[in-house]
């Protein structure tokens, strides 16, 4: 069981929460907290061994919910034994998809991947290789609205919890974004070098660091809360091709890192910010 809590900071929060867990002999495996003093905000994540409860687990949950109300807290109590259902959206680039599927196969991503969706057929063979159903939607400007409705029906029928946009080269409509939780990868250390040919822009500017950002998707393009970022140093010796390759490597790392953090319930959202626990 995982507890996520955020509220106004005050003395005694840890003892109040851990006391409830201790009363039923719950064994705390991990407890992390973060305080933002200037905003008087407190954030906590607690992981409890489900096998350790000597008394009613349900009573413990009820007591935690009651305490959360007293603290006027945002409280989530999560059964982390339940795996999320993840849909991967792709276009033509294979590497991000391979990275996610291999890590899932190795047990690093605690989820089910019941389907892959694409606006091209180029990567269908990869889906076949991993025995995952592949759905192709030929999205054009004149049919995008109807195609998104069809995609949504498939997502709903598979009880999808998270969409991962693994270099999916389509802009999602605000309605579709609002109906789904999605993580996207951006080919830059946001907010720099937006738009077309970002690595060419970076090369022309003679940058010394390039990076990538994984973020939640909102109706405002590339403005969603950032989950993971990474950078690599470059010099004048790097060609555009070298920079693109380095950037692609970073993109795969940060996308997988962001997806992993979400699946492990290590993220607390506060407005446009993410609190990421280890």
C-alpha positions in Angstrom: 0.0 0.0 0.0 1.2 3.5 -0.8 0.1 6.7 0.8 0.5 10.1 -0.8 -0.4 13.1 1.2 -0.1 16.9 0.7 -1.3 19.6 3.0 -0.3 22.8 4.9 2.8 22.2 6.9 2.5 21.9 10.7 4.1 20.0 13.5 3.2 16.4 14.1 2.1 15.2 10.7 4.5 12.3 10.6 3.6 11.0 14.0 -0.1 11.3 13.3 0.2 9.2 10.1 2.7 6.7 11.3 0.8 6.3 14.6 -2.3 5.1 12.7 -0.1 2.6 10.8 1.7 1.5 13.9 -1.6 0.8 15.7 -2.3 -2.1 13.3 1.3 -3.2 13.2 1.8 -2.0 9.7 5.5 -2.1 8.6 6.7 1.0 6.9 9.1 0.1 4.1 9.8 3.7 3.0 8.8 7.2 4.2 9.8 10.3 2.3 8.8 13.9 2.9 9.3 17.3 1.3 8.6 20.7 2.8 8.3 24.0 0.9 8.7 26.4 3.8 8.1 29.6 1.7 4.7 28.2 0.7 4.0 26.3 3.9 3.4 23.1 2.0 4.1 19.5 3.1 4.3 16.4 0.9 4.7 12.8 2.1 4.9 9.4 0.5 4.7 6.2 2.6 5.1 2.6 1.4 3.7 -0.1 3.7 4.2 -3.8 3.6 0.7 -5.3 3.0 1.6 -8.5 4.7 2.5 -6.8 7.9 -1.0 -5.8 9.1 -2.0 -7.7 12.2 -5.5 -6.0 12.3 -7.9 -4.7 9.8 -6.3 -3.1 6.7 -9.6 -1.5 5.9 -9.8 0.0 9.4 -6.3 1.5 8.9 -7.5 3.0 5.6 -10.6 4.5 7.2 -8.5 6.0 10.0 -6.0 7.5 7.5 -8.9 9.0 5.5 -10.3 10.5 8.7 -7.0 11.9 9.6 -6.6 13.3 6.1 -9.8 15.3 6.5 -8.6 16.7 9.9 -5.4 17.8 8.2 -7.4 19.2 5.2 -5.0 17.2 3.1 -5.0 15.8 -0.4 -4.8 12.1 0.4 -4.4 9.1 -1.9 -4.2 5.5 -0.7 -3.1 3.2 -3.5 -3.0 -0.5 -3.8 0.3 -0.9 -5.6 -0.2 -4.6 -6.2 -2.6 -3.6 -9.1 -0.8 -2.9 -12.3 -1.8 -0.1 -14.5 -2.9 -0.6 -18.1 -0.7 1.4 -20.5 -1.2 2.2 -24.2 1.8 3.2 -26.2 1.3 5.7 -29.1 3.9 5.7 -31.9 4.5 6.9 -35.4 7.6 5.7 -37.2 10.5 5.9 -34.7 11.3 2.4 -33.3 13.9 3.1 -30.6 11.6 4.6 -27.9 9.1 1.8 -28.4 11.8 -0.9 -28.2 13.2 0.7 -25.0 9.8 0.7 -23.2 8.9 -2.9 -24.4 12.3 -4.4 -23.4 12.2 -2.8 -20.0 8.7 -4.0 -19.5 9.7 -7.5 -20.6 12.6 -7.3 -18.1 10.2 -6.4 -15.3 11.4 -2.8 -14.9 8.0 -1.3 -15.8 5.3 -2.6 -13.4 2.3 -2.5 -15.8 0.3 -4.2 -18.5 0.7 -3.1 -22.1 -2.5 -4.3 -23.9 -2.1 -2.3 -27.1 0.0 -0.1 -29.3 -1.6 2.6 -31.4 -0.1 4.3 -34.4 -0.9 6.6 -37.2 1.4 4.6 -39.5 2.0 0.8 -40.0 5.8 1.0 -39.9 6.1 -0.4 -36.3 3.5 -3.1 -36.5 6.2 -5.8 -36.7 7.6 -4.7 -33.4 4.1 -5.1 -31.8 3.9 -8.6 -33.4 7.4 -9.4 -32.0 6.2 -8.6 -28.5 2.8 -10.2 -29.0 0.9 -6.9 -28.4 -2.2 -6.0 -30.4 -1.4 -3.1 -32.9 -4.1 -0.6 -33.9 -3.5 1.6 -37.0 -5.4 4.9 -37.5 -4.7 6.8 -40.7 -5.2 10.2 -39.2 -5.7 13.1 -41.7 -6.7 16.7 -41.1 -10.2 15.9 -42.4 -10.8 12.8 -40.2 -8.8 13.5 -37.0 -11.9 14.2 -34.8 -13.6 10.9 -35.8 -10.4 9.0 -35.5 -9.8 10.3 -32.0 -13.3 9.1 -31.1 -12.4 5.6 -32.4 -9.1 5.6 -30.5 -10.9 6.7 -27.3 -13.4 3.8 -27.6 -10.5 1.3 -27.9 -8.7 3.0 -24.9 -11.9 2.8 -22.8 -12.6 -0.9 -23.8 -9.1 -1.8 -22.6 -9.4 0.2 -19.3 -6.3 2.1 -20.1 -4.9 4.2 -17.2 -2.0 5.9 -19.0 -1.0 6.9 -22.5 2.7 7.0 -23.4 3.5 9.1 -26.5 6.7 7.5 -27.6 7.5 10.0 -30.4 3.9 10.0 -31.5 3.9 12.8 -34.2 0.4 14.0 -33.7 -1.0 16.9 -31.7 -3.9 15.7 -29.6 -7.1 17.6 -29.4 -7.9 19.4 -26.0 -10.9 17.1 -25.6 -8.8 14.0 -26.0 -6.1 15.3 -23.6 -8.7 16.1 -21.0 -10.1 12.6 -21.1 -6.7 10.8 -20.6 -3.6 10.9 -18.5 -0.7 11.1 -20.9 3.1 11.4 -20.8 5.1 12.8 -23.7 8.7 13.2 -24.6 10.0 16.6 -25.9 13.1 16.8 -28.0 14.7 19.5 -25.9 15.5 20.8 -22.4 12.2 22.7 -22.1 11.4 25.4 -22.8 14.3 25.9 -25.3 14.2 25.3 -29.1 10.5 24.6 -29.6 9.1 23.9 -33.0 10.7 22.3 -36.1 14.3 21.1 -36.5 15.3 21.7 -32.8 18.7 20.1 -33.2 19.5 22.3 -36.2 18.4 25.3 -34.1 20.7 24.2 -31.3 23.6 23.5 -33.6 23.3 27.0 -35.2 23.3 28.6 -31.8 26.5 26.7 -30.8 24.9 25.2 -27.7 27.1 23.3 -25.2 24.3 21.2 -23.6 21.4 19.5 -25.3 18.7 17.6 -23.4 15.2 16.1 -23.4 12.1 16.5 -21.2 9.3 14.1 -20.3 6.1 15.7 -19.2 2.4 15.3 -18.6 0.3 16.3 -21.6 -2.0 19.3 -21.2 -4.0 21.2 -23.8 -1.2 23.7 -23.9 1.4 22.2 -26.2 4.7 21.2 -24.4 3.6 23.1 -21.3 2.6 20.3 -19.0 4.2 19.5 -15.6 7.7 18.2 -16.2 8.5 14.8 -14.7 12.1 14.0 -15.9 14.9 15.8 -17.7 18.5 15.0 -18.7 21.3 16.7 -20.6 24.5 15.8 -22.3 27.4 18.1 -23.0 28.4 18.8 -26.7 31.1 20.8 -28.4 31.8 22.4 -31.7 33.1 19.0 -32.8 29.6 17.5 -32.8 27.8 17.5 -36.1 24.0 17.8 -36.3 23.9 14.1 -36.8 25.9 13.5 -33.7 23.6 15.8 -31.7 20.5 14.1 -33.0 21.8 10.7 -31.9 22.8 12.0 -28.5 19.4 13.6 -28.1 17.6 10.5 -29.1 19.5 8.5 -26.4 18.5 11.1 -23.8 14.8 11.0 -24.9 14.6 7.3 -24.4 16.1 7.5 -20.9 13.9 10.4 -19.7 10.7 8.9 -21.1 11.3 5.5 -19.5 12.2 7.3 -16.2 9.0 9.4 -16.3 6.8 6.4 -17.0 8.5 4.4 -14.3 7.9 7.2 -11.7 4.2 7.4 -12.7 3.7 3.6 -12.5 5.4 3.5 -9.1 3.2 6.3 -7.7 6.2 8.4 -6.9 4.7 11.7 -8.3 2.6 14.2 -6.5 1.2 17.0 -8.7 0.9 20.5 -7.3 -0.4 23.0 -9.7 2.2 22.9 -12.6 4.9 21.3 -10.5 5.8 17.7 -9.8 7.1 16.4 -6.6 9.1 13.3 -7.4 10.0 10.9 -4.6 12.8 8.4 -4.9 
